[in-house]
Amino acid sequence: MRSFKTFILCVSLRVRSSFKSAKPPNGLLTAPLRETKIILLFILLAFPDITHAQSPLTNLRIIVNSNQDTIQTDNFLTLREAIHLVNGTLSIENLSDAEKSQIEILQCNQPCSRIEFNLPPLQTTIELKEILPNLTTPGLTIDGTTQPNYDLSKSPTVNFPVPIPIVVITPAPQQEIYRGLSIFADNITIRGLSLFGFTSQHRETASTPAADIFIAAKDQFHHTQPPKNVIIENNWLGIPPDESMPQTTSAFGVYVFNGLNTTIKNNRIAYHDGSGIITGVNAEKMQIIDNIIMGNGLAGMPDAIRLEGKIDQSVIRSNLLCANDGSGIFMFNPEGKVQIHDNQIKFNGRRLRRAGVYVMGSDHQIINNLISHQTGPGVVVTAFPVGGSFHHGASIRNVITNNSFANLEELSIDLITNGHVAVQDWQRGDGKNPQRNSKNRRLDTGNAAINAPEFLAREFVSINNQVNLDGVADPHSQVQIYNVGHDGALNQVITTVTANEQGRFGVTLDHSQLGEMISAIATLPEYGTSEPAENVRIANSSSISPSSVPHCLTRHQPPAPKPEPIPESIPELQPIRLQVPNNIHFALDKDLISPRSGEILNQIAAVMQQHPTIIIELQGHTDSRASDAYNQALGLRRANNTRNYLLKKGIAPERMTIRSFGERQLKTPGRDRLEHAYNRRVEVIFLDIRGVEIILTKQDSDLQIEP
């Protein structure tokens, strides 16, 4: 740099000397001036950015006051025009005086351009006719909170208050646009917008970066630097301001394909075909904080958050991950370590039964999370080798402590072995491991096969209101004692003790601290956390409260009415007698909902809206023709399409799970076309969380008999 400055200084002195001594007659260049011209031309060719680097920063504040998607000289500025202006691809000189009045030159020491909004009250939806220009200006903020009547304090939910957006960006009717906003520069902020409907029917969500917001380097092939310090906050992604499920769902929410130190905070991300947040090549130092991520994975990658590529030093904290079709967090062959703490991860696996958190890699910390109501395990640690190496299992030193588990279909913590490589093993776990019996087990099992603790008795008795617990674990491991719920999951940490050199541990606790059942996990820094111990019973203990009505969000409640006088006797709950059908039928080899079946599902939706304590399982069935594998997949599609129909009718995703039986539970023997038609069905299994009986009726008015 010093030699370059010296070179420029020498050139400038030569230029000054030449102009002082040269007096060109009749406008002709003298030799010194010709030489100077050649030198200046050399500088411009060798250093093409020098004039740009020396020009002052031009920062614009642009007010978008039209929801049209045009570029034309008129009295209004559109979002498309605003992006072109800050990118420098549209000149201010080409604007009308009315348009120029919506632009202000900002004085900043660094890039700080802003796009703000002042749309007419009934014209706040921007319907795009084609994809918007890429955001390539560093320091740009697109701020939907500037729209008049935006209320930062107004949120439909209490526990995770994300304000309701006013400005909406979505494709125009009949337009297929696969990206909302594409970020290719540093320090860009997207705030206070609703974006949804960005996908492509001609591209697979598994391979194409279609998303509401896409972050990547300008030129992936020439290894340009990825954008740094992008902030995505207070947006509703995949969901309109009325909270409905859109007719066209976006592929992904935020796709961090290549970005450093990205912050995704306080957003509501819902109803995507794929994951709500997904990473690709590089997402190091990413912060995912205080988001509501629910109801995602309707057709593609089904997880709330899917982590791939470089994700080192990323943090996932204080989010609600609820009612997504797969895992709450799913890691696939990542590079680096992640902290996952203080999240609520519940009611996931609604379409595909998976773990609440699925871990590949090493040194992850999963601490102080609530993981409940999963159609699989709580946390799965796979031994799948990152980078192709089986050294020490490749997934080790994963710490899983101080979490609370409830209502799981599998283990609270499941460490997978390399011998179990089926999809179900990876995603749902492979069940309880035996005690480690060889050094090779260290190499082929997640967290190096650290042994689960073992209690020395199947039951511990209270004496003088105290209980003495004794057990064995890996020597020097930290052993956390847990209360266990009626579902068998680790419910609440009671205390932590340390095993001695021989692996023995013991602790004395007040009987009042203990539930009916207890378990334990062990953690060693060099290996990670174990699976849970076998549950043991505490004699004469109190029971744990039953499950509550499933819901993801806490709504604002109206003022409580005055209490009614307590009657002398409270009548018992009577069975709920619902005059509503609990099945629909399908055409041969089809999974589409017929108009008549839609009418039946409308009745079911109305009943579920009337009775919010009801949850359902949708069971897909086929006739006996075709292979078992084909029929399993067909039954799953039928159940999933039934669920999607009810989602669009406003039924919350956490109230529905699906299952496929294929041809394994035929309703009739299938001797003719009529019997085959009865077998092609989805059955709706109703359950009231209060435990009361529900009486239903079957129907066949929508039978579709093949020609």
Number of C-alpha atoms within 10 A of each C-alpha: 6 7 8 9 10 11 11 13 12 12 16 15 10 16 18 12 13 18 14 9 11 13 13 13 8 6 7 10 14 16 12 17 18 13 15 20 14 11 16 15 12 12 14 12 11 10 10 11 10 12 9 9 9 8 8 8 15 15 21 20 19 27 25 23 21 20 25 19 18 15 16 13 13 11 15 23 30 22 27 20 23 23 23 19 16 24 18 13 11 15 12 14 8 11 19 15 14 13 20 17 14 17 19 14 11 15 13 11 9 11 19 20 25 23 21 21 23 17 21 13 11 7 14 20 22 21 16 22 17 16 17 18 17 19 20 21 22 22 18 27 20 21 20 23 22 18 23 14 10 16 14 14 9 13 16 16 15 13 14 20 22 25 24 26 27 24 27 22 24 24 24 16 11 7 16 19 23 24 28 28 21 20 28 25 24 24 20 27 19 21 21 27 27 26 30 33 31 28 27 20 10 9 13 14 21 13 7 14 24 26 36 31 23 23 29 26 21 19 11 13 7 8 9 11 17 23 24 24 19 27 19 21 22 27 28 28 30 32 24 24 16 10 14 16 21 17 9 19 22 33 37 38 35 25 25 28 20 25 30 23 18 25 20 22 22 24 27 27 29 32 31 37 26 31 41 35 24 25 25 20 19 22 30 25 22 24 20 22 20 23 25 27 28 31 31 37 29 25 20 17 24 28 37 35 29 23 26 21 19 22 23 19 16 23 20 22 21 22 23 25 29 32 34 34 32 33 39 35 23 26 24 15 19 24 22 17 21 27 18 22 21 20 23 21 30 30 32 36 28 30 25 23 22 32 34 37 27 25 29 28 28 25 21 23 19 23 18 19 21 21 31 26 23 30 25 28 31 35 28 29 31 31 31 26 19 18 11 9 10 16 14 20 27 24 31 29 22 28 23 24 22 23 21 22 31 23 24 23 20 23 24 28 25 27 27 30 26 18 11 16 16 11 9 13 19 24 27 28 29 22 15 17 18 9 13 15 10 9 10 13 18 20 21 24 28 35 34 30 31 29 24 26 29 23 23 13 11 11 14 19 16 16 10 8 10 15 20 14 19 15 18 21 28 24 16 18 28 21 27 21 25 28 26 26 22 18 15 21 29 33 27 22 19 16 15 15 15 20 20 16 12 11 15 20 24 15 14 10 15 13 20 12 13 23 23 18 25 28 25 28 28 31 28 19 13 14 22 25 33 32 27 25 22 16 21 20 18 20 16 12 16 14 12 14 8 11 14 9 14 19 17 23 16 12 14 11 8 6 6 6 6 6 6 6 6 7 7 6 6 7 7 6 10 9 11 13 11 13 14 17 17 20 23 28 29 24 18 16 15 14 21 15 18 17 10 14 19 17 14 19 24 15 15 22 19 15 15 20 15 10 12 16 17 20 22 18 19 25 23 34 32 35 26 20 12 11 10 15 11 14 23 19 17 23 28 26 21 30 26 26 19 25 24 18 16 21 20 14 17 16 22 20 26 23 21 24 25 26 22 23 19 27 24 14 14 19 17 15 12 16 9 10 14 14 16 25 24 24 24 31 28 28 20 24 17 18 15 16 15 13 11 12 14 16 12 16 11 13 13 14 11 21 21 18 17 11 5
